[in-house]
Amino acid sequence: MIVAPDFVDHWKTRTLVGLLGDDEVAPVYVIRLWAHCQQRRTSVFESLPTPALRAICRFPGNAESFESAMVESGFISRDGQSIRVNGWDEYNAALIANWSNGQKGGRPRKCGHQSTQTEPETNPKETLGFPEQNPTETQGVTHDEPIREDKSREDKIGPQQTYVELALDDASLGENRNGEQGVQQPPAEKPKRTRKATTSIEDVEAVFDYWKAKREHPRAKLDAKREKNIRARLADGYMVAELCQAVDGIAKSAFHMGENDQQTVYDDVELICRNAGNVDKFIRLADAPSPSSLSKAGAKTAAAAQRWLARQVSGNG
Protein backbone atom coordinates (compact mmCIF):
# COMPACT_ATOMS: atom_id res chain seq x y z
CA MET A 1 0.00 0.00 0.00
CA ILE A 2 1.37 3.42 -1.01
CA VAL A 3 0.82 6.50 1.16
CA ALA A 4 2.05 9.79 -0.28
CA PRO A 5 4.41 11.88 1.91
CA ASP A 6 2.00 14.83 1.86
CA PHE A 7 -1.06 12.72 2.69
CA VAL A 8 -1.58 14.22 6.15
CA ASP A 9 -1.44 17.79 4.79
CA HIS A 10 -3.27 17.11 1.52
CA TRP A 11 -6.31 19.29 0.90
CA LYS A 12 -8.63 16.24 0.82
CA THR A 13 -7.32 15.08 4.18
CA ARG A 14 -7.68 18.53 5.71
CA THR A 15 -11.22 18.72 4.29
CA LEU A 16 -12.10 15.46 6.02
CA VAL A 17 -10.57 16.72 9.29
CA GLY A 18 -12.77 19.81 9.13
CA LEU A 19 -15.93 17.90 8.22
CA LEU A 20 -15.41 15.63 11.23
CA GLY A 21 -15.17 18.55 13.63
CA ASP A 22 -11.38 19.10 13.50
CA ASP A 23 -10.73 15.43 14.24
CA GLU A 24 -6.95 15.06 13.71
CA VAL A 25 -7.30 11.26 13.73
CA ALA A 26 -9.13 11.45 10.37
CA PRO A 27 -6.03 10.37 8.35
CA VAL A 28 -5.93 7.15 10.38
CA TYR A 29 -9.54 6.37 9.42
CA VAL A 30 -8.62 6.61 5.73
CA ILE A 31 -5.48 4.47 6.16
CA ARG A 32 -7.55 1.76 7.86
CA LEU A 33 -9.92 1.76 4.90
CA TRP A 34 -6.97 1.50 2.48
CA ALA A 35 -5.56 -1.39 4.50
CA HIS A 36 -8.95 -3.12 4.20
CA CYS A 37 -8.74 -2.67 0.40
CA GLN A 38 -5.31 -4.29 0.32
CA GLN A 39 -6.44 -7.20 2.47
CA ARG A 40 -9.52 -7.80 0.30
CA ARG A 41 -7.60 -7.03 -2.93
CA THR A 42 -10.33 -4.75 -4.20
CA SER A 43 -11.47 -1.15 -3.98
CA VAL A 44 -15.16 -1.86 -4.63
CA PHE A 45 -17.36 -3.36 -1.92
CA GLU A 46 -20.81 -4.63 -2.82
CA SER A 47 -23.62 -4.30 -0.27
CA LEU A 48 -21.43 -2.61 2.34
CA PRO A 49 -23.75 -0.94 4.89
CA THR A 50 -22.93 2.39 6.51
CA PRO A 51 -22.32 0.92 10.01
CA ALA A 52 -19.84 -1.55 8.50
CA LEU A 53 -17.87 1.32 6.92
CA ARG A 54 -17.66 3.03 10.30
CA ALA A 55 -16.51 -0.21 11.94
CA ILE A 56 -13.79 -0.82 9.32
CA CYS A 57 -12.40 2.69 9.89
CA ARG A 58 -13.13 2.45 13.67
CA PHE A 59 -14.77 5.85 13.73
CA PRO A 60 -16.31 6.46 17.18
CA GLY A 61 -19.10 8.82 16.09
CA ASN A 62 -22.26 8.67 14.00
CA ALA A 63 -22.02 6.30 11.03
CA GLU A 64 -24.12 8.40 8.61
CA SER A 65 -22.17 11.57 9.38
CA PHE A 66 -18.89 9.76 8.86
CA GLU A 67 -19.90 8.34 5.48
CA SER A 68 -21.19 11.74 4.36
CA ALA A 69 -17.84 13.35 5.27
CA MET A 70 -15.89 10.63 3.44
CA VAL A 71 -18.00 11.13 0.31
CA GLU A 72 -17.84 14.94 0.44
CA SER A 73 -14.05 14.93 0.86
CA GLY A 74 -13.70 12.61 -2.14
CA PHE A 75 -12.23 9.51 -0.49
CA ILE A 76 -15.21 7.27 -1.33
CA SER A 77 -18.27 7.28 -3.55
CA ARG A 78 -21.49 5.33 -3.09
CA ASP A 79 -23.61 3.85 -5.88
CA GLY A 80 -26.69 2.25 -4.36
CA GLN A 81 -25.44 -0.49 -2.05
CA SER A 82 -21.85 -0.38 -3.39
CA ILE A 83 -18.95 1.71 -2.09
CA ARG A 84 -15.88 2.53 -4.18
CA VAL A 85 -12.64 3.75 -2.59
CA ASN A 86 -11.58 6.49 -5.00
CA GLY A 87 -8.03 6.47 -6.37
CA TRP A 88 -6.84 3.34 -4.58
CA ASP A 89 -6.38 1.31 -7.78
CA GLU A 90 -4.39 4.08 -9.45
CA TYR A 91 -1.99 4.63 -6.53
CA ASN A 92 -1.44 0.88 -6.12
CA ALA A 93 -1.25 -0.17 -9.78
CA ALA A 94 2.08 -1.96 -9.29
CA LEU A 95 0.70 -3.96 -6.36
CA ILE A 96 -2.38 -4.99 -8.36
CA ALA A 97 -0.14 -6.01 -11.28
CA ASN A 98 1.89 -8.25 -8.95
CA TRP A 99 -1.32 -9.93 -7.77
CA SER A 100 -2.38 -10.53 -11.37
CA ASN A 101 1.02 -11.93 -12.35
CA GLY A 102 1.03 -14.20 -9.33
CA GLN A 103 -2.31 -15.71 -10.39
CA LYS A 104 -0.83 -16.41 -13.85
CA GLY A 105 2.23 -18.19 -12.48
CA GLY A 106 4.77 -15.36 -12.30
CA ARG A 107 6.02 -12.41 -14.27
CA PRO A 108 5.17 -12.29 -17.99
CA ARG A 109 7.96 -13.00 -20.46
CA LYS A 110 9.84 -10.05 -21.86
CA CYS A 111 8.93 -8.86 -25.34
CA GLY A 112 11.32 -9.89 -28.10
CA HIS A 113 12.16 -13.25 -26.53
CA GLN A 114 13.43 -15.57 -29.24
CA SER A 115 13.62 -19.32 -29.18
CA THR A 116 17.08 -20.91 -29.39
CA GLN A 117 15.76 -23.64 -31.66
CA THR A 118 15.80 -22.89 -35.38
CA GLU A 119 14.24 -24.73 -38.28
CA PRO A 120 15.93 -25.36 -41.63
CA GLU A 121 15.08 -22.85 -44.32
CA THR A 122 14.78 -25.52 -47.06
CA ASN A 123 14.51 -29.30 -47.30
CA PRO A 124 17.82 -31.18 -47.84
CA LYS A 125 18.48 -32.49 -51.33
CA GLU A 126 19.23 -36.01 -50.06
CA THR A 127 18.01 -37.92 -47.04
CA LEU A 128 20.11 -40.33 -45.05
CA GLY A 129 18.37 -43.50 -43.93
CA PHE A 130 19.26 -47.03 -42.97
CA PRO A 131 19.82 -49.67 -45.72
CA GLU A 132 17.34 -52.50 -45.77
CA GLN A 133 20.03 -55.19 -46.41
CA ASN A 134 23.79 -55.61 -46.67
CA PRO A 135 25.36 -53.73 -49.58
CA THR A 136 26.91 -55.80 -52.39
CA GLU A 137 30.14 -53.89 -52.04
CA THR A 138 31.60 -52.24 -48.97
CA GLN A 139 34.18 -49.56 -48.59
CA GLY A 140 36.53 -49.89 -45.67
CA VAL A 141 35.40 -51.99 -42.71
CA THR A 142 33.00 -54.88 -43.39
CA HIS A 143 30.23 -56.13 -41.10
CA ASP A 144 29.46 -59.76 -40.33
CA GLU A 145 25.80 -59.03 -39.50
CA PRO A 146 23.19 -57.02 -41.41
CA ILE A 147 22.86 -53.39 -40.42
CA ARG A 148 19.68 -52.94 -38.44
CA GLU A 149 17.86 -50.06 -36.87
CA ASP A 150 18.41 -49.19 -33.23
CA LYS A 151 15.14 -50.06 -31.54
CA SER A 152 16.18 -48.87 -28.06
CA ARG A 153 14.39 -45.52 -28.33
CA GLU A 154 11.18 -47.06 -29.61
CA ASP A 155 11.31 -49.74 -26.91
CA LYS A 156 11.61 -47.10 -24.19
CA ILE A 157 8.79 -44.96 -25.55
CA GLY A 158 6.44 -47.85 -26.17
CA PRO A 159 3.50 -47.89 -28.58
CA GLN A 160 1.85 -44.63 -29.47
CA GLN A 161 -1.41 -43.91 -27.74
CA THR A 162 -4.27 -42.26 -29.57
CA TYR A 163 -6.85 -40.27 -27.67
CA VAL A 164 -10.29 -39.88 -29.21
CA GLU A 165 -12.79 -37.27 -28.08
CA LEU A 166 -16.34 -38.58 -28.09
CA ALA A 167 -19.06 -36.03 -28.81
CA LEU A 168 -22.01 -36.99 -26.66
CA ASP A 169 -25.49 -35.71 -27.38
CA ASP A 170 -28.14 -35.19 -24.74
CA ALA A 171 -29.51 -38.69 -25.18
CA SER A 172 -26.15 -40.38 -24.64
CA LEU A 173 -25.74 -38.69 -21.25
CA GLY A 174 -28.59 -40.66 -19.78
CA GLU A 175 -30.64 -43.29 -21.59
CA ASN A 176 -30.34 -43.80 -25.36
CA ARG A 177 -33.24 -43.96 -27.74
CA ASN A 178 -33.71 -47.71 -27.17
CA GLY A 179 -34.00 -47.22 -23.41
CA GLU A 180 -30.55 -48.67 -22.66
CA GLN A 181 -28.35 -47.05 -20.05
CA GLY A 182 -25.84 -44.72 -21.67
CA VAL A 183 -22.80 -42.80 -20.52
CA GLN A 184 -23.50 -41.00 -17.28
CA GLN A 185 -22.29 -37.41 -16.92
CA PRO A 186 -20.29 -36.87 -13.71
CA PRO A 187 -22.01 -34.59 -11.20
CA ALA A 188 -20.89 -30.96 -11.30
CA GLU A 189 -18.67 -29.90 -8.43
CA LYS A 190 -20.09 -27.32 -6.05
CA PRO A 191 -18.13 -24.07 -5.89
CA LYS A 192 -15.87 -23.97 -2.85
CA ARG A 193 -15.16 -20.92 -0.75
CA THR A 194 -11.52 -20.04 -0.30
CA ARG A 195 -10.51 -20.39 3.33
CA LYS A 196 -8.38 -17.65 4.83
CA ALA A 197 -5.38 -18.26 7.04
CA THR A 198 -6.02 -15.14 9.10
CA THR A 199 -8.93 -12.77 9.71
CA SER A 200 -8.69 -9.20 10.96
CA ILE A 201 -10.31 -7.91 14.12
CA GLU A 202 -11.60 -4.97 12.06
CA ASP A 203 -13.78 -7.34 9.99
CA VAL A 204 -15.02 -9.09 13.14
CA GLU A 205 -15.94 -5.76 14.72
CA ALA A 206 -17.62 -4.59 11.50
CA VAL A 207 -20.03 -7.55 11.60
CA PHE A 208 -20.57 -7.24 15.37
CA ASP A 209 -21.26 -3.48 15.24
CA TYR A 210 -23.72 -3.96 12.38
CA TRP A 211 -25.56 -6.65 14.37
CA LYS A 212 -25.68 -4.39 17.46
CA ALA A 213 -27.20 -1.54 15.47
CA LYS A 214 -29.55 -3.63 13.33
CA ARG A 215 -30.89 -5.88 16.08
CA GLU A 216 -30.88 -3.08 18.68
CA HIS A 217 -28.46 -4.53 21.21
CA PRO A 218 -26.46 -1.39 22.08
CA ARG A 219 -25.05 -2.81 25.33
CA ALA A 220 -23.91 -6.14 23.87
CA LYS A 221 -20.23 -7.05 24.27
CA LEU A 222 -17.95 -8.85 21.83
CA ASP A 223 -17.13 -11.80 24.08
CA ALA A 224 -14.89 -14.73 23.17
CA LYS A 225 -17.75 -16.95 21.89
CA ARG A 226 -19.18 -14.31 19.57
CA GLU A 227 -15.75 -13.37 18.25
CA LYS A 228 -14.87 -17.03 17.69
CA ASN A 229 -17.98 -17.73 15.59
CA ILE A 230 -17.71 -14.54 13.52
CA ARG A 231 -14.01 -15.14 12.89
CA ALA A 232 -14.70 -18.76 11.90
CA ARG A 233 -17.21 -17.75 9.24
CA LEU A 234 -14.84 -15.08 7.88
CA ALA A 235 -12.16 -17.77 7.71
CA ASP A 236 -14.63 -19.92 5.73
CA GLY A 237 -14.56 -17.22 3.05
CA TYR A 238 -17.73 -15.25 3.81
CA MET A 239 -17.48 -11.51 3.17
CA VAL A 240 -18.40 -8.92 5.80
CA ALA A 241 -21.35 -7.87 3.64
CA GLU A 242 -22.63 -11.47 3.47
CA LEU A 243 -22.62 -11.88 7.24
CA CYS A 244 -24.41 -8.54 7.56
CA GLN A 245 -26.96 -9.87 5.06
CA ALA A 246 -27.47 -12.92 7.30
CA VAL A 247 -28.16 -10.51 10.18
CA ASP A 248 -30.90 -8.95 8.04
CA GLY A 249 -32.28 -12.40 7.23
CA ILE A 250 -32.87 -13.53 10.80
CA ALA A 251 -35.34 -10.65 11.20
CA LYS A 252 -37.56 -12.38 8.61
CA SER A 253 -37.75 -15.58 10.66
CA ALA A 254 -40.94 -15.51 12.73
CA PHE A 255 -39.61 -18.32 14.92
CA HIS A 256 -36.43 -16.44 15.83
CA MET A 257 -38.39 -13.21 16.35
CA GLY A 258 -40.39 -14.78 19.19
CA GLU A 259 -43.21 -16.72 17.52
CA ASN A 260 -42.27 -19.98 19.26
CA ASP A 261 -43.42 -22.04 22.23
CA GLN A 262 -41.10 -20.16 24.60
CA GLN A 263 -42.09 -16.78 23.11
CA THR A 264 -38.40 -15.87 23.18
CA VAL A 265 -36.35 -13.97 20.60
CA TYR A 266 -33.32 -15.87 19.34
CA ASP A 267 -31.26 -13.40 17.33
CA ASP A 268 -27.77 -13.49 18.83
CA VAL A 269 -24.91 -13.04 16.36
CA GLU A 270 -23.34 -16.16 17.89
CA LEU A 271 -26.34 -18.16 16.63
CA ILE A 272 -26.27 -16.51 13.19
CA CYS A 273 -22.57 -17.34 12.72
CA ARG A 274 -22.59 -20.66 14.58
CA ASN A 275 -22.01 -22.60 11.35
CA ALA A 276 -22.02 -22.11 7.59
CA GLY A 277 -25.46 -23.70 7.31
CA ASN A 278 -27.03 -21.02 9.52
CA VAL A 279 -25.36 -18.24 7.53
CA ASP A 280 -26.58 -19.65 4.20
CA LYS A 281 -30.15 -20.08 5.46
CA PHE A 282 -30.39 -16.58 6.89
CA ILE A 283 -28.96 -15.13 3.66
CA ARG A 284 -31.72 -16.94 1.76
CA LEU A 285 -34.28 -15.46 4.15
CA ALA A 286 -32.86 -11.99 3.51
CA ASP A 287 -33.23 -12.49 -0.26
CA ALA A 288 -36.79 -13.84 0.08
CA PRO A 289 -39.60 -11.41 -0.86
CA SER A 290 -41.56 -9.85 1.96
CA PRO A 291 -44.98 -11.49 2.49
CA SER A 292 -46.62 -8.04 2.31
CA SER A 293 -45.58 -7.71 -1.35
CA LEU A 294 -47.17 -11.06 -2.33
CA SER A 295 -50.70 -12.14 -3.00
CA LYS A 296 -52.69 -13.75 -0.20
CA ALA A 297 -51.89 -17.25 -1.42
CA GLY A 298 -48.26 -16.35 -2.08
CA ALA A 299 -47.91 -14.81 1.38
CA LYS A 300 -49.26 -17.97 2.95
CA THR A 301 -46.80 -20.11 1.00
CA ALA A 302 -43.89 -17.79 1.87
CA ALA A 303 -44.79 -17.85 5.55
CA ALA A 304 -44.89 -21.65 5.53
CA ALA A 305 -41.52 -21.77 3.80
CA GLN A 306 -40.03 -19.40 6.37
CA ARG A 307 -41.36 -21.52 9.23
CA TRP A 308 -39.82 -24.63 7.68
CA LEU A 309 -36.50 -22.84 7.14
CA ALA A 310 -36.55 -21.58 10.73
CA ARG A 311 -37.07 -25.11 12.02
CA GLN A 312 -34.10 -26.29 9.96
CA VAL A 313 -31.92 -23.55 11.45
CA SER A 314 -33.05 -24.25 15.01
CA GLY A 315 -32.40 -27.94 14.47
CA ASN A 316 -28.81 -27.29 13.37
CA GLY A 317 -28.25 -24.62 16.04
Secondary structure, DSSP 4 states (H G I P E B T S, - for coil): ----TTTTTSHHHHHHHHHTTS-TTHHHHHHHHHHHHHHHT-SEETT--HHHHHHHHT--S-HHHHHHHHHHTTSEEEETTEEEETTHHHHTHHHHHHHHHHHTTSSPPPTT---S----SS--SS-----SS--SS-SSS--SS------HHHHHH-S----------HHHHSB-TTS-B-PPPPPPPPP-PPP-S---HHHHHHHHHHHHHHTT-TT----HHHHHHHHHHHHTT--HHHHHHHHHHHTT-TTTTT-STT------HHHHTSSHHHHHHHHHHHHSPPGGGS-HHHHHHHHHHHHHHHHHHHHH-
